[in-house]
Amino acid sequence: MMHQALHVIGAGLAGSEAAWQIARAGVPAVLHEMRPERGTDAHKTGGCAELVCSNSFRSDDAQSNAVGLLHEEMRRCGSLIMRSGDAHKLPAGGALAVDRDGFSDAVTEALEADPLIEIRREEIPDLPPADWDSVIIATGPLTSPGLSQAIAALTGETELAFFDAIAPIAYKETIDFSKAWFQSRYDKPGPGGGTGADYINCPLDRDQYYAFVDALLAGDKTEFRDWEASTPYFDGCLPIEVMAERGRETLRHGPMKPVGLTNPHQPDVKPHAVVQLRQDNALGTLYNMVGFQTKLRYGAQADIFRMIPGLERAEFARLGGLHRNTFLNSPRLLDATLRLRAMPRLRFAGQITGVEGYVESAAIGLLTGRFAAAERKGEPVSPPPQTTALGALLAHITGGHLAADQDGSRSFQPMNVNFGLFPPVEIPRPVGRRLRGKEKSLAKKHATTARALNDLDGWLAAHQVAAA
């Protein structure tokens, strides 16, 4: 049976995954992408699923980490994003980091080769034509102005916005290994063929750390326009200078924490702080500064970063940057299957829905693709159980996990997947003793992830969905 095509606007991680899931269900998809016909402030290529910020999908631990659980659930759902990430993974301790170019190329090639997917390189500058009866809008944080304005006019809601910053990338050959060394925290190997020595570490003593913080605070920063001045940051992607403004010790308890590391050049001296760099490409020639997203001006960045021991002569393939992200007030605007209440032929996916992170964005694309395909085929559209990572994330953006603002009003806030979004779980109690502290916390995580995967398998079986 031939079905009418579904339309997906935006070939980022969410849109690419949505189109893939639609095709896996036997329904044709038209994927619209304005790049390279029209570029953005953050993208560099016309490839599908281009990674514009970090190259990390974060933890791949499916037993005790919520994002690692989300990885595994997406694999079981036949995710193209996870398949491509696994095929191009790099050493990164316990994280899943990918070669950004190889990853994007793999996603693009898979979509171009699929007979049920047509890629159209064109901008959709307004609401989709009325004869497109089922559309997924996955335009991400950099939605074109015309479409963004049309959505705002349609919903009658003022879109919220926050800034997202980009970390710098250094050439490995310019790093001084008489001061830096390779090591993962606690020597932990990861999914990318890691050895437990996957990060480059640059140590700072107390005086060096405080001098660095002072330089960050004094550095020349990007000025905001009037309309940007009240735009909040997302806490998971704060610029380092904003973290420094929150207290002089903030960085050494965040991205510069020295725990789990021993400097082989001075094994008896514990660093006061450590800067880590993570492999960014398959050749191992580029390393990005972990957690060092910044809004410092280009002229200040290199000088300040070269204050870090080991980076005194570093050359940078890319300096940090800053771009404005937008997202919908999803609990008010979207229904339980991500349709726009004001115009149900439109669904939304990815960061524009109020999720944060590569994997979370792709996960929502996966769900919208499945929902739209099931609807087209006349099958039940059933969200996954909230006990799963997919279901918990969906419930956050559609169920209204609202946070109180300072003025007492309540507004929707973007969120990474985390165990706080899951319903409580019963922990089996060992005979003759009680679980306490870290042991109890770990047992709760393991019980949560085991329940999630069991419930996901049941959901997949009920919908006769098999991994591709």
Kinemage of the C-alpha trace (Angstrom):
@kinemage 1
@onewidth
@group {chain A} dominant
@subgroup {mainchain}
@vectorlist {calphas} color= white
{ca met a 1} P 0.000 0.000 0.000
{ca met a 2} L 1.399 3.407 -0.998
{ca his a 3} L 0.925 6.136 1.569
{ca gln a 4} L 0.976 9.895 1.014
{ca ala a 5} L 4.352 11.349 1.960
{ca leu a 6} L 4.998 12.968 5.318
{ca his a 7} L 7.050 16.168 5.403
{ca val a 8} L 9.935 16.844 7.802
{ca ile a 9} L 11.410 20.340 7.958
{ca gly a 10} L 15.024 20.422 9.139
{ca ala a 11} L 17.744 17.779 8.683
{ca gly a 12} L 19.450 18.136 12.035
{ca leu a 13} L 19.604 15.227 14.447
{ca ala a 14} L 15.867 15.318 15.214
{ca gly a 15} L 14.691 15.739 11.627
{ca ser a 16} L 17.082 13.127 10.278
{ca glu a 17} L 15.922 10.616 12.898
{ca ala a 18} L 12.259 11.442 12.255
{ca ala a 19} L 12.604 10.852 8.502
{ca trp a 20} L 14.450 7.578 9.137
{ca gln a 21} L 11.762 6.283 11.497
{ca ile a 22} L 9.009 7.223 9.043
{ca ala a 23} L 10.728 5.277 6.274
{ca arg a 24} L 11.293 2.273 8.559
{ca ala a 25} L 7.523 2.175 9.029
{ca gly a 26} L 7.076 1.940 5.248
{ca val a 27} L 5.850 5.502 4.748
{ca pro a 28} L 7.553 7.922 2.330
{ca ala a 29} L 9.123 11.080 3.774
{ca val a 30} L 10.217 14.368 2.228
{ca leu a 31} L 13.048 15.921 4.253
{ca his a 32} L 13.451 19.674 3.707
{ca glu a 33} L 16.799 21.290 4.600
{ca met a 34} L 17.729 24.891 3.795
{ca arg a 35} L 21.474 24.309 4.073
{ca pro a 36} L 23.614 24.853 2.053
{ca glu a 37} L 21.239 27.115 0.084
{ca arg a 38} L 20.941 29.237 3.220
{ca gly a 39} L 23.439 28.916 6.043
{ca thr a 40} L 23.204 29.662 9.773
{ca asp a 41} L 25.474 31.348 12.284
{ca ala a 42} L 26.484 27.998 13.782
{ca his a 43} L 26.594 25.442 10.960
{ca lys a 44} L 29.625 24.993 8.719
{ca thr a 45} L 28.415 22.369 6.200
{ca gly a 46} L 25.303 21.247 4.376
{ca gly a 47} L 25.459 17.765 5.890
{ca cys a 48} L 22.573 16.185 7.749
{ca ala a 49} L 22.886 15.922 11.556
{ca glu a 50} L 25.879 18.282 11.696
{ca leu a 51} L 27.214 18.629 15.252
{ca val a 52} L 27.731 22.345 15.869
{ca cys a 53} L 28.814 22.284 19.514
{ca ser a 54} L 30.389 19.350 21.381
{ca asn a 55} L 31.093 16.004 19.714
{ca ser a 56} L 29.973 14.081 22.784
{ca phe a 57} L 26.717 12.182 23.282
{ca arg a 58} L 27.689 12.061 26.975
{ca ser a 59} L 27.654 8.909 29.130
{ca asp a 60} L 27.045 5.550 27.453
{ca asp a 61} L 26.399 3.756 30.755
{ca ala a 62} L 22.931 2.253 30.287
{ca gln a 63} L 22.816 0.818 33.826
{ca ser a 64} L 23.399 3.853 35.991
{ca asn a 65} L 23.114 6.968 33.796
{ca ala a 66} L 19.912 8.384 32.323
{ca val a 67} L 21.436 9.507 29.023
{ca gly a 68} L 23.201 6.145 28.646
{ca leu a 69} L 19.804 4.506 29.149
{ca leu a 70} L 18.369 6.767 26.443
{ca his a 71} L 21.181 5.617 24.110
{ca glu a 72} L 20.193 1.980 24.652
{ca glu a 73} L 16.474 2.620 24.210
{ca met a 74} L 17.125 4.415 20.931
{ca arg a 75} L 19.337 1.553 19.722
{ca arg a 76} L 16.475 -0.859 20.415
{ca cys a 77} L 14.211 1.420 18.382
{ca gly a 78} L 16.509 1.229 15.358
{ca ser a 79} L 17.878 4.771 15.686
{ca leu a 80} L 19.950 6.033 12.737
{ca ile a 81} L 21.606 8.613 14.985
{ca met a 82} L 22.803 5.962 17.426
{ca arg a 83} L 23.829 3.575 14.640
{ca ser a 84} L 25.926 6.300 13.022
{ca gly a 85} L 27.347 7.424 16.369
{ca asp a 86} L 28.390 3.882 17.284
{ca ala a 87} L 30.050 3.473 13.879
{ca his a 88} L 32.137 6.623 14.343
{ca lys a 89} L 32.854 6.621 18.085
{ca leu a 90} L 36.093 7.946 19.527
{ca pro a 91} L 37.932 7.216 22.790
{ca ala a 92} L 36.286 9.319 25.505
{ca gly a 93} L 36.366 7.469 28.821
{ca gly a 94} L 32.824 6.490 29.796
{ca ala a 95} L 31.269 8.847 27.242
{ca leu a 96} L 30.190 8.237 23.654
{ca ala a 97} L 32.053 10.813 21.568
{ca val a 98} L 31.998 10.737 17.786
{ca asp a 99} L 34.013 11.904 14.819
{ca arg a 100} L 31.728 14.759 13.836
{ca asp a 101} L 32.414 14.655 10.079
{ca gly a 102} L 32.248 10.856 9.796
{ca phe a 103} L 29.045 10.834 11.833
{ca ser a 104} L 27.319 13.484 9.708
{ca asp a 105} L 28.475 11.823 6.484
{ca ala a 106} L 27.068 8.465 7.640
{ca val a 107} L 23.666 9.973 8.472
{ca thr a 108} L 23.549 11.870 5.172
{ca glu a 109} L 24.521 8.822 3.113
{ca ala a 110} L 21.905 6.611 4.813
{ca leu a 111} L 19.135 9.136 4.206
{ca glu a 112} L 20.150 9.773 0.590
{ca ala a 113} L 20.268 6.035 -0.123
{ca asp a 114} L 16.819 5.263 1.308
{ca pro a 115} L 14.243 4.890 -1.500
{ca leu a 116} L 11.444 6.170 0.750
{ca ile a 117} L 13.250 9.421 1.649
{ca glu a 118} L 13.526 12.440 -0.620
{ca ile a 119} L 15.822 15.281 0.496
{ca arg a 120} L 14.908 18.714 -0.819
{ca arg a 121} L 17.452 21.500 -0.351
{ca glu a 122} L 15.136 24.441 0.196
{ca glu a 123} L 14.041 26.852 2.891
{ca ile a 124} L 10.477 26.741 4.188
{ca pro a 125} L 10.141 30.441 5.084
{ca asp a 126} L 6.573 30.333 6.408
{ca leu a 127} L 4.003 27.846 7.659
{ca pro a 128} L 3.936 24.733 5.428
{ca pro a 129} L 1.417 24.697 2.561
{ca ala a 130} L -2.104 23.686 3.561
{ca asp a 131} L -2.007 20.551 1.410
{ca trp a 132} L 0.839 19.151 3.551
{ca asp a 133} L -1.495 17.382 5.930
{ca ser a 134} L 1.197 15.984 8.247
{ca val a 135} L 4.399 17.909 8.920
{ca ile a 136} L 7.177 17.565 11.493
{ca ile a 137} L 8.991 20.824 12.221
{ca ala a 138} L 12.488 19.994 13.464
{ca thr a 139} L 14.223 23.252 12.670
{ca gly a 140} L 16.097 23.358 15.934
{ca pro a 141} L 17.430 26.349 17.823
{ca leu a 142} L 18.186 28.275 14.629
{ca thr a 143} L 14.750 28.257 13.029
{ca ser a 144} L 14.629 30.690 10.105
{ca pro a 145} L 13.118 34.051 11.116
{ca gly a 146} L 10.093 33.798 8.806
{ca leu a 147} L 9.029 30.377 10.060
{ca ser a 148} L 9.735 31.343 13.658
{ca gln a 149} L 7.539 34.436 13.364
{ca ala a 150} L 4.783 32.415 11.697
{ca ile a 151} L 4.802 29.882 14.526
{ca ala a 152} L 4.649 32.645 17.143
{ca ala a 153} L 1.750 34.294 15.329
{ca leu a 154} L -0.102 30.990 15.026
{ca thr a 155} L 0.271 30.015 18.688
{ca gly a 156} L -0.285 33.426 20.212
{ca glu a 157} L 2.579 32.596 22.601
{ca thr a 158} L 5.815 34.469 23.026
{ca glu a 159} L 8.638 32.012 22.372
{ca leu a 160} L 11.214 31.665 25.102
{ca ala a 161} L 14.908 31.874 24.278
{ca phe a 162} L 18.278 31.070 25.794
{ca phe a 163} L 21.881 31.249 24.667
{ca asp a 164} L 23.967 28.237 23.676
{ca ala a 165} L 27.731 28.579 23.581
{ca ile a 166} L 30.354 26.630 21.595
{ca ala a 167} L 33.655 25.299 22.987
{ca pro a 168} L 37.019 25.850 21.251
{ca ile a 169} L 38.954 23.083 19.448
{ca ala a 170} L 42.773 22.890 19.634
{ca tyr a 171} L 45.308 21.123 17.419
{ca lys a 172} L 46.837 18.225 19.377
{ca glu a 173} L 50.311 18.799 17.923
{ca thr a 174} L 50.440 22.257 19.537
{ca ile a 175} L 49.815 20.963 23.088
{ca asp a 176} L 52.852 20.682 25.404
{ca phe a 177} L 52.954 17.129 26.787
{ca ser a 178} L 55.810 17.927 29.127
{ca lys a 179} L 53.000 19.488 31.208
{ca ala a 180} L 49.846 17.762 29.915
{ca trp a 181} L 49.086 14.042 30.010
{ca phe a 182} L 46.524 11.487 28.838
{ca gln a 183} L 44.108 10.019 31.394
{ca ser a 184} L 40.377 9.473 31.893
{ca arg a 185} L 38.922 10.173 35.330
{ca tyr a 186} L 39.566 7.127 37.509
{ca asp a 187} L 41.180 5.505 34.410
{ca lys a 188} L 37.729 4.536 33.156
{ca pro a 189} L 37.599 3.138 29.582
{ca gly a 190} L 34.576 3.878 27.460
{ca pro a 191} L 32.571 2.774 24.427
{ca gly a 192} L 34.858 4.250 21.756
{ca gly a 193} L 37.688 1.753 22.188
{ca gly a 194} L 39.093 3.807 25.036
{ca thr a 195} L 42.059 2.780 27.122
{ca gly a 196} L 41.274 4.712 30.279
{ca ala a 197} L 43.632 7.428 29.027
{ca asp a 198} L 41.320 9.166 26.604
{ca tyr a 199} L 41.476 12.821 27.675
{ca ile a 200} L 44.311 15.314 27.557
{ca asn a 201} L 44.675 16.887 31.017
{ca cys a 202} L 46.236 20.263 31.744
{ca pro a 203} L 46.909 20.953 35.466
{ca leu a 204} L 46.746 24.307 37.236
{ca asp a 205} L 48.103 25.069 40.691
{ca arg a 206} L 46.287 27.438 43.017
{ca asp a 207} L 47.906 30.648 41.745
{ca gln a 208} L 47.493 29.659 38.100
{ca tyr a 209} L 43.829 28.847 38.667
{ca tyr a 210} L 42.978 32.159 40.308
{ca ala a 211} L 44.914 34.097 37.673
{ca phe a 212} L 42.917 32.260 35.007
{ca val a 213} L 39.609 33.059 36.738
{ca asp a 214} L 40.604 36.736 37.001
{ca ala a 215} L 41.413 36.803 33.289
{ca leu a 216} L 38.043 35.241 32.441
{ca leu a 217} L 36.213 37.846 34.480
{ca ala a 218} L 38.169 40.702 32.915
{ca gly a 219} L 38.138 39.362 29.340
{ca asp a 220} L 36.392 41.173 26.495
{ca lys a 221} L 33.001 39.513 25.947
{ca thr a 222} L 30.325 39.509 23.284
{ca glu a 223} L 27.915 42.381 23.805
{ca phe a 224} L 24.201 41.652 23.838
{ca arg a 225} L 21.686 43.542 21.750
{ca asp a 226} L 18.804 45.154 23.612
{ca trp a 227} L 16.409 42.334 22.729
{ca glu a 228} L 18.931 39.719 23.937
{ca ala a 229} L 19.688 41.231 27.329
{ca ser a 230} L 17.037 39.289 29.264
{ca thr a 231} L 17.608 35.954 27.497
{ca pro a 232} L 18.564 33.289 30.067
{ca tyr a 233} L 21.241 30.644 29.713
{ca phe a 234} L 20.576 26.923 29.935
{ca asp a 235} L 22.455 25.698 33.016
{ca gly a 236} L 23.840 22.638 31.195
{ca cys a 237} L 25.709 24.827 28.697
{ca leu a 238} L 26.858 27.865 30.661
{ca pro a 239} L 29.802 29.870 29.296
{ca ile a 240} L 32.833 29.435 31.540
{ca glu a 241} L 33.014 33.145 32.318
{ca val a 242} L 29.395 33.086 33.502
{ca met a 243} L 30.274 30.153 35.790
{ca ala a 244} L 33.264 32.136 37.080
{ca glu a 245} L 30.970 35.072 37.875
{ca arg a 246} L 28.993 32.779 40.189
{ca gly a 247} L 32.001 32.283 42.442
{ca arg a 248} L 35.767 31.842 42.188
{ca glu a 249} L 35.539 28.156 43.141
{ca thr a 250} L 32.718 27.287 40.726
{ca leu a 251} L 34.924 26.143 37.833
{ca arg a 252} L 37.085 23.817 39.915
{ca his a 253} L 33.930 22.091 41.118
{ca gly a 254} L 32.584 21.970 37.541
{ca pro a 255} L 34.452 21.487 34.244
{ca met a 256} L 37.860 22.065 35.893
{ca lys a 257} L 37.452 19.616 38.784
{ca pro a 258} L 40.707 17.715 39.502
{ca val a 259} L 39.179 14.511 40.939
{ca gly a 260} L 40.156 11.064 39.668
{ca leu a 261} L 43.344 12.302 38.010
{ca thr a 262} L 47.058 11.969 38.828
{ca asn a 263} L 49.674 14.103 37.123
{ca pro a 264} L 52.530 11.750 36.090
{ca his a 265} L 54.886 14.727 35.814
{ca gln a 266} L 54.286 15.534 39.510
{ca pro a 267} L 52.633 12.440 41.041
{ca asp a 268} L 52.978 13.738 44.618
{ca val a 269} L 51.329 17.092 43.873
{ca lys a 270} L 47.556 17.226 43.533
{ca pro a 271} L 46.441 19.812 40.936
{ca his a 272} L 44.200 22.577 42.201
{ca ala a 273} L 42.207 22.393 38.945
{ca val a 274} L 42.425 20.527 35.641
{ca val a 275} L 41.330 21.432 32.118
{ca gln a 276} L 40.373 18.395 30.017
{ca leu a 277} L 40.375 18.117 26.226
{ca arg a 278} L 38.477 15.384 24.399
{ca gln a 279} L 39.271 13.893 20.992
{ca asp a 280} L 37.145 15.551 18.307
{ca asn a 281} L 37.967 13.685 15.086
{ca ala a 282} L 38.901 10.151 14.017
{ca leu a 283} L 42.455 11.151 13.116
{ca gly a 284} L 43.058 12.311 16.686
{ca thr a 285} L 44.467 15.631 15.479
{ca leu a 286} L 41.780 17.839 17.046
{ca tyr a 287} L 40.738 18.072 20.709
{ca asn a 288} L 37.916 20.173 22.139
{ca met a 289} L 38.094 21.864 25.538
{ca val a 290} L 35.499 20.052 27.643
{ca gly a 291} L 32.943 22.385 29.208
{ca phe a 292} L 34.715 25.478 27.852
{ca gln a 293} L 31.873 26.996 25.896
{ca thr a 294} L 32.365 30.745 25.962
{ca lys a 295} L 31.135 34.154 24.863
{ca leu a 296} L 34.576 35.726 25.083
{ca arg a 297} L 35.510 37.641 21.946
{ca tyr a 298} L 37.904 35.846 19.618
{ca gly a 299} L 40.726 38.251 20.358
{ca ala a 300} L 40.604 37.473 24.074
{ca gln a 301} L 40.067 33.714 23.865
{ca ala a 302} L 43.458 32.553 22.608
{ca asp a 303} L 45.369 34.792 25.048
{ca ile a 304} L 43.366 33.609 28.057
{ca phe a 305} L 43.380 29.915 27.121
{ca arg a 306} L 47.140 30.026 26.606
{ca met a 307} L 47.461 30.826 30.313
{ca ile a 308} L 46.623 27.139 30.920
{ca pro a 309} L 49.759 24.985 31.445
{ca gly a 310} L 50.257 22.847 28.360
{ca leu a 311} L 48.341 25.238 26.110
{ca glu a 312} L 50.867 28.095 26.101
{ca arg a 313} L 51.558 27.537 22.389
{ca ala a 314} L 48.232 25.999 21.444
{ca glu a 315} L 46.729 26.763 18.063
{ca phe a 316} L 42.973 26.573 17.648
{ca ala a 317} L 41.070 25.055 14.736
{ca arg a 318} L 37.942 26.764 16.050
{ca leu a 319} L 37.385 29.323 18.763
{ca gly a 320} L 34.296 29.461 20.927
{ca gly a 321} L 31.097 31.159 19.889
{ca leu a 322} L 27.590 32.010 20.978
{ca his a 323} L 24.199 31.637 19.343
{ca arg a 324} L 20.625 32.250 20.404
{ca asn a 325} L 18.333 29.264 20.857
{ca thr a 326} L 14.545 29.317 20.792
{ca phe a 327} L 12.064 26.802 22.119
{ca leu a 328} L 8.299 26.482 22.467
{ca asn a 329} L 6.255 26.606 25.627
{ca ser a 330} L 5.526 22.966 24.844
{ca pro a 331} L 3.268 21.982 27.779
{ca arg a 332} L 0.782 24.631 26.681
{ca leu a 333} L 1.220 24.326 22.920
{ca leu a 334} L 1.733 20.602 22.206
{ca asp a 335} L -0.417 17.539 22.873
{ca ala a 336} L 0.787 14.161 24.158
{ca thr a 337} L 2.025 13.121 20.691
{ca leu a 338} L 3.766 16.464 19.994
{ca arg a 339} L 1.066 17.904 17.729
{ca leu a 340} L 0.466 21.645 17.844
{ca arg a 341} L -2.911 22.137 19.503
{ca ala a 342} L -3.646 25.203 17.352
{ca met a 343} L -2.908 23.268 14.113
{ca pro a 344} L -2.734 19.478 14.665
{ca arg a 345} L -1.268 18.769 11.204
{ca leu a 346} L 1.994 20.168 12.602
{ca arg a 347} L 4.235 18.234 14.969
{ca phe a 348} L 7.445 19.515 16.530
{ca ala a 349} L 10.692 17.690 17.286
{ca gly a 350} L 14.149 18.375 18.698
{ca gln a 351} L 15.450 21.330 20.663
{ca ile a 352} L 12.591 23.582 19.624
{ca thr a 353} L 10.346 21.470 21.907
{ca gly a 354} L 12.407 22.289 24.997
{ca val a 355} L 14.785 19.363 25.291
{ca glu a 356} L 18.502 20.010 25.583
{ca gly a 357} L 21.251 17.833 24.145
{ca tyr a 358} L 22.020 15.969 20.953
{ca val a 359} L 20.609 12.642 22.083
{ca glu a 360} L 17.482 14.145 23.620
{ca ser a 361} L 16.778 16.066 20.408
{ca ala a 362} L 17.209 12.946 18.288
{ca ala a 363} L 15.000 10.983 20.717
{ca ile a 364} L 12.114 13.393 20.235
{ca gly a 365} L 12.661 13.159 16.484
{ca leu a 366} L 12.438 9.378 16.809
{ca leu a 367} L 9.112 9.650 18.629
{ca thr a 368} L 7.559 12.188 16.252
{ca gly a 369} L 8.549 10.053 13.285
{ca arg a 370} L 6.887 7.008 14.819
{ca phe a 371} L 3.788 8.950 15.869
{ca ala a 372} L 3.339 10.533 12.430
{ca ala a 373} L 3.887 7.234 10.582
{ca ala a 374} L 1.443 5.352 12.807
{ca glu a 375} L -1.153 8.080 12.297
{ca arg a 376} L -0.678 7.941 8.513
{ca lys a 377} L -1.149 4.148 8.536
{ca gly a 378} L -4.273 4.355 10.689
{ca glu a 379} L -2.587 2.603 13.611
{ca pro a 380} L -2.869 3.554 17.315
{ca val a 381} L -0.553 6.392 18.351
{ca ser a 382} L 0.645 5.375 21.784
{ca pro a 383} L 3.456 7.164 23.671
{ca pro a 384} L 6.054 4.967 25.396
{ca pro a 385} L 5.573 4.404 29.147
{ca gln a 386} L 6.854 7.209 31.378
{ca thr a 387} L 8.988 4.580 33.119
{ca thr a 388} L 11.232 4.600 30.019
{ca ala a 389} L 13.745 7.322 29.202
{ca leu a 390} L 11.851 8.132 26.006
{ca gly a 391} L 8.568 8.346 27.879
{ca ala a 392} L 9.991 10.374 30.766
{ca leu a 393} L 11.494 12.911 28.368
{ca leu a 394} L 8.249 13.147 26.408
{ca ala a 395} L 6.264 13.627 29.613
{ca his a 396} L 8.543 16.490 30.616
{ca ile a 397} L 7.885 18.503 27.476
{ca thr a 398} L 4.186 17.671 27.132
{ca gly a 399} L 3.172 17.203 30.764
{ca gly a 400} L 4.365 20.533 32.051
{ca his a 401} L 7.225 20.055 34.494
{ca leu a 402} L 7.005 23.749 35.272
{ca ala a 403} L 9.577 25.625 37.332
{ca ala a 404} L 8.779 28.767 39.320
{ca asp a 405} L 10.398 31.976 38.106
{ca gln a 406} L 11.816 34.566 40.485
{ca asp a 407} L 8.745 36.756 40.118
{ca gly a 408} L 6.466 33.893 41.150
{ca ser a 409} L 5.156 33.127 37.665
{ca arg a 410} L 5.700 29.710 36.175
{ca ser a 411} L 7.396 28.938 32.876
{ca phe a 412} L 8.618 25.895 31.005
{ca gln a 413} L 12.354 25.226 31.219
{ca pro a 414} L 14.569 23.154 28.872
{ca met a 415} L 15.839 19.872 30.274
{ca asn a 416} L 18.334 17.086 29.665
{ca val a 417} L 17.117 13.568 30.399
{ca asn a 418} L 17.735 12.696 34.056
{ca phe a 419} L 16.476 10.254 36.667
{ca gly a 420} L 14.398 12.987 38.288
{ca leu a 421} L 11.956 12.701 35.372
{ca phe a 422} L 11.196 9.014 36.092
{ca pro a 423} L 8.453 7.705 38.421
{ca pro a 424} L 9.766 6.264 41.730
{ca val a 425} L 10.919 2.660 41.693
{ca glu a 426} L 10.953 -0.022 44.382
{ca ile a 427} L 14.421 -1.273 45.327
{ca pro a 428} L 14.774 -4.898 46.428
{ca arg a 429} L 16.064 -4.900 49.991
{ca pro a 430} L 18.975 -7.241 50.746
{ca val a 431} L 18.331 -9.817 53.443
{ca gly a 432} L 19.624 -8.789 56.847
{ca arg a 433} L 20.819 -5.258 56.049
{ca arg a 434} L 19.773 -1.848 54.720
{ca leu a 435} L 21.140 -0.058 51.691
{ca arg a 436} L 22.647 3.339 52.443
{ca gly a 437} L 24.360 6.218 50.665
{ca lys a 438} L 26.008 5.520 47.328
{ca glu a 439} L 25.037 1.856 47.397
{ca lys a 440} L 21.367 2.788 47.718
{ca ser a 441} L 21.643 5.424 45.001
{ca leu a 442} L 23.286 2.979 42.597
{ca ala a 443} L 20.705 0.292 43.352
{ca lys a 444} L 17.927 2.772 42.598
{ca lys a 445} L 19.511 3.687 39.272
{ca his a 446} L 19.947 0.037 38.310
{ca ala a 447} L 16.329 -0.714 39.236
{ca thr a 448} L 15.144 2.285 37.208
{ca thr a 449} L 17.097 1.304 34.096
{ca ala a 450} L 16.108 -2.381 34.321
{ca arg a 451} L 12.437 -1.405 34.590
{ca ala a 452} L 12.814 1.041 31.698
{ca leu a 453} L 14.284 -1.473 29.278
{ca asn a 454} L 11.736 -4.111 30.236
{ca asp a 455} L 8.865 -1.664 29.696
{ca leu a 456} L 10.353 -0.390 26.442
{ca asp a 457} L 10.577 -3.945 25.079
{ca gly a 458} L 6.931 -4.436 25.985
{ca trp a 459} L 5.962 -1.204 24.207
{ca leu a 460} L 7.914 -2.183 21.098
{ca ala a 461} L 6.381 -5.659 21.050
{ca ala a 462} L 2.868 -4.250 21.414
{ca his a 463} L 3.440 -2.004 18.421
{ca gln a 464} L 5.222 -4.690 16.412
{ca val a 465} L 8.228 -2.425 15.984
{ca ala a 466} L 11.593 -4.002 15.329
{ca ala a 467} L 15.018 -2.383 15.310
{ca ala a 468} L 16.284 -1.669 11.794
